[in-house]
Amino acid sequence: MTVTNTAPAARPRTPLTKRTKLAPLTLLATGALALAALEMLNPAYDLVSETLSRYVHGRAGWLLPAGLLAVGTASAVLAIRLGAGFRRTGRAALLVWTAGILIAALFPADPPGHWSRPSPAELVHGNAAFLAFAALPTAAVLLHGTLAARRPDLRTALTTLTAVSVTATAALAVFLVDVMDGGPSLGLGGAPTLVGLVERLVIAADVAWVALAAAATSPRGEQRRARRA
């Protein structure tokens, strides 16, 4: 008796397939390195009280929009990957995050100290960034269940980053309202405000969450899920 193997043959891994699989993580790493380089190249900027957006006026300021564009493009790739198995509202929130990051990259923030009289570019940048910061934790909460089900090994990390993103974003909103309402007052020690430090925590948590979500939806992740099934 002859046994016929009816399982579909695995598609060969082409260079294009490999690049597509690694594209979001490569873009995220590029964006993170660009933002980290800005910190090292601009030691005069106070990372506790100044937001990262101000670095556009510092040394190698072009790294800021370049880094944000890389993160936004990676997020767009992730949004495209999310299929019908994910909640539509979660995918929509991820698209809002993506659009906000890309718009914030194209419109520069004002130089440090210009909180009370923002320019039109600052208004666009700030509102786009705020929408992005609000949308990412929303997407993380809405997509958490499906992502964790696909990659149980990433469940703890996804849960932790989601909690950090939600908590830090709420704190960031408080500090942003404080600095825009007549000047900063919620400081600590010699720092007039902690808005810069909290913003960096939000960005780090959000970028890390996008990286985990990209790993959970990568072709390799899908292959692992199929083998477990």
C-alpha positions as CSV (number, residue, x, y, z in Angstrom):
1,M,0.0,0.0,0.0
2,T,1.4,3.4,-1.0
3,V,1.0,6.3,1.4
4,T,0.6,9.7,-0.4
5,N,1.8,12.8,1.5
6,T,-0.8,15.4,0.8
7,A,0.8,18.1,2.9
8,P,1.5,21.3,0.9
9,A,5.1,21.7,0.0
10,A,6.8,24.5,1.8
11,R,7.6,27.6,-0.3
12,P,11.2,28.1,-0.9
13,R,12.9,30.9,0.9
14,T,13.9,33.5,-1.6
15,P,16.1,36.5,-0.9
16,L,13.0,38.7,-1.4
17,T,11.1,36.6,1.2
18,K,13.9,36.9,3.7
19,R,14.1,40.7,3.2
20,T,10.4,41.1,3.6
21,K,10.5,39.1,6.8
22,L,13.3,41.1,8.3
23,A,12.2,44.5,6.9
24,P,10.2,45.8,10.0
25,L,12.9,44.7,12.5
26,T,15.7,46.2,10.4
27,L,13.8,49.5,10.0
28,L,13.0,49.6,13.8
29,A,16.7,49.0,14.6
30,T,17.7,51.7,12.2
31,G,15.2,54.2,13.8
32,A,16.3,53.3,17.3
33,L,20.0,53.8,16.4
34,A,19.3,57.1,14.8
35,L,17.5,58.4,17.9
36,A,20.2,57.0,20.2
37,A,22.8,58.7,18.1
38,L,21.0,62.0,18.6
39,E,21.3,61.6,22.3
40,M,25.0,61.1,22.1
41,L,25.6,63.9,19.6
42,N,23.7,66.5,21.6
43,P,24.9,66.3,25.2
44,A,23.8,69.9,25.8
45,Y,20.1,68.9,25.5
46,D,18.5,67.9,28.8
47,L,17.0,64.5,28.2
48,V,14.9,64.9,31.4
49,S,13.1,68.1,30.6
50,E,13.4,68.5,26.8
51,T,11.4,66.3,24.4
52,L,13.2,64.3,21.8
53,S,11.6,66.4,19.0
54,R,13.8,69.4,19.9
55,Y,16.9,67.5,18.6
56,V,15.8,68.4,15.1
57,H,17.5,71.8,15.8
58,G,20.6,70.3,17.2
59,R,23.7,68.5,15.8
60,A,22.8,66.0,13.0
61,G,19.2,67.0,13.4
62,W,18.3,65.2,10.2
63,L,18.6,61.9,12.2
64,L,15.3,62.7,14.0
65,P,13.0,62.7,10.9
66,A,15.0,59.8,9.4
67,G,14.5,57.8,12.6
68,L,10.8,58.6,12.8
69,L,10.3,57.7,9.1
70,A,12.0,54.4,9.7
71,V,9.7,53.6,12.7
72,G,6.7,54.7,10.8
73,T,7.5,52.6,7.8
74,A,8.1,49.6,9.9
75,S,4.7,50.2,11.6
76,A,3.1,50.4,8.2
77,V,4.5,47.1,7.2
78,L,3.2,45.6,10.4
79,A,-0.3,47.1,9.8
80,I,-0.3,45.5,6.3
81,R,0.7,42.1,7.8
82,L,-2.3,42.1,10.2
83,G,-5.0,40.0,8.5
84,A,-8.6,39.3,9.1
85,G,-7.8,37.4,12.3
86,F,-7.0,40.6,14.1
87,R,-9.5,43.1,15.5
88,R,-10.4,45.8,13.0
89,T,-10.3,48.5,15.7
90,G,-6.8,47.4,16.8
91,R,-5.6,47.6,13.2
92,A,-7.2,51.0,12.8
93,A,-5.4,52.2,16.0
94,L,-2.1,50.9,14.6
95,L,-2.7,52.9,11.4
96,V,-3.3,56.1,13.4
97,W,0.0,55.5,15.2
98,T,1.7,55.0,11.8
99,A,0.2,58.1,10.3
100,G,1.0,60.2,13.3
101,I,4.6,59.2,13.4
102,L,5.1,59.8,9.7
103,I,3.4,63.2,9.9
104,A,5.5,64.2,13.0
105,A,8.6,63.2,11.0
106,L,7.7,65.7,8.2
107,F,6.8,68.7,10.4
108,P,9.7,69.9,12.7
109,A,9.1,70.9,16.3
110,D,10.1,74.3,17.6
111,P,13.4,74.9,19.3
112,P,13.7,74.4,23.1
113,G,11.8,76.7,25.3
114,H,9.0,77.6,22.9
115,W,6.1,76.1,24.8
116,S,3.8,79.1,25.0
117,R,3.8,80.3,21.3
118,P,4.0,77.3,19.1
119,S,4.5,77.7,15.3
120,P,2.2,76.1,12.8
121,A,4.7,73.3,12.2
122,E,5.0,72.7,15.9
123,L,1.2,72.4,16.2
124,V,1.0,69.8,13.4
125,H,4.0,67.9,14.8
126,G,2.7,68.0,18.4
127,N,-0.8,67.0,17.6
128,A,0.3,64.2,15.3
129,A,2.7,62.9,17.9
130,F,0.1,63.0,20.6
131,L,-2.4,61.1,18.4
132,A,0.3,58.5,17.7
133,F,1.2,58.2,21.4
134,A,-2.5,57.7,22.3
135,A,-3.1,55.2,19.4
136,L,-0.2,52.8,20.1
137,P,-1.3,51.7,23.6
138,T,-4.8,51.4,22.3
139,A,-3.7,49.1,19.5
140,A,-1.5,47.1,22.0
141,V,-4.5,46.5,24.2
142,L,-6.9,45.5,21.4
143,L,-4.4,43.3,19.6
144,H,-2.8,41.7,22.6
145,G,-5.0,38.6,22.8
146,T,-4.5,37.6,19.1
147,L,-0.8,38.3,19.2
148,A,-0.3,36.3,22.4
149,A,-2.3,33.4,21.0
150,R,-0.1,33.3,17.9
151,R,3.1,33.5,19.9
152,P,2.6,32.3,23.5
153,D,6.3,32.6,24.1
154,L,6.0,36.3,23.7
155,R,2.9,36.7,25.9
156,T,4.7,38.0,29.0
157,A,6.8,40.5,27.0
158,L,3.7,41.7,25.1
159,T,1.8,42.1,28.4
160,T,4.6,44.0,30.1
161,L,5.2,46.4,27.2
162,T,1.5,47.0,26.8
163,A,1.2,47.9,30.5
164,V,4.3,50.2,30.4
165,S,3.0,51.9,27.2
166,V,-0.5,52.6,28.7
167,T,0.9,53.9,32.1
168,A,3.7,56.0,30.6
169,T,1.4,57.5,28.0
170,A,-1.0,58.6,30.7
171,A,1.9,60.2,32.6
172,L,3.1,61.9,29.4
173,A,-0.3,63.4,28.9
174,V,-0.2,64.9,32.4
175,F,3.2,66.4,31.8
176,L,2.3,67.8,28.4
177,V,-0.7,69.5,29.8
178,D,1.4,71.0,32.5
179,V,4.1,72.4,30.2
180,M,1.5,73.8,27.8
181,D,-0.6,75.4,30.5
182,G,1.6,78.4,31.3
183,G,4.9,76.6,31.8
184,P,6.2,73.5,33.5
185,S,5.5,73.1,37.2
186,L,5.7,69.3,37.8
187,G,9.5,69.0,38.2
188,L,11.8,67.1,40.4
189,G,15.0,68.4,41.9
190,G,16.7,70.7,39.4
191,A,14.5,69.6,36.5
192,P,11.6,71.9,35.8
193,T,9.6,69.1,34.2
194,L,10.1,65.3,33.5
195,V,8.3,65.4,30.2
196,G,11.4,64.5,28.2
197,L,12.2,61.5,30.3
198,V,8.7,60.2,30.2
199,E,8.4,60.8,26.5
200,R,11.6,58.7,25.9
201,L,10.1,55.9,28.0
202,V,6.9,56.0,25.9
203,I,8.9,55.9,22.7
204,A,11.1,53.0,23.9
205,A,8.1,51.0,25.0
206,D,6.1,51.7,21.8
207,V,9.0,50.8,19.5
208,A,9.7,47.6,21.4
209,W,6.0,46.6,21.2
210,V,6.0,47.1,17.4
211,A,9.1,45.0,17.2
212,L,7.5,42.2,19.2
213,A,4.3,42.4,17.2
214,A,6.4,42.2,14.0
215,A,8.1,39.1,15.3
216,A,4.7,37.6,16.2
217,T,3.4,38.1,12.7
218,S,6.5,37.2,10.8
219,P,6.5,34.3,8.4
220,R,8.7,32.3,10.8
221,G,6.2,33.0,13.6
222,E,3.4,31.7,11.3
223,Q,5.4,28.5,10.6
224,R,5.8,27.8,14.3
225,R,2.1,28.3,14.9
226,A,1.3,25.9,12.0
227,R,3.6,23.2,13.5
228,R,2.0,23.5,16.9
229,A,-1.4,23.1,15.3
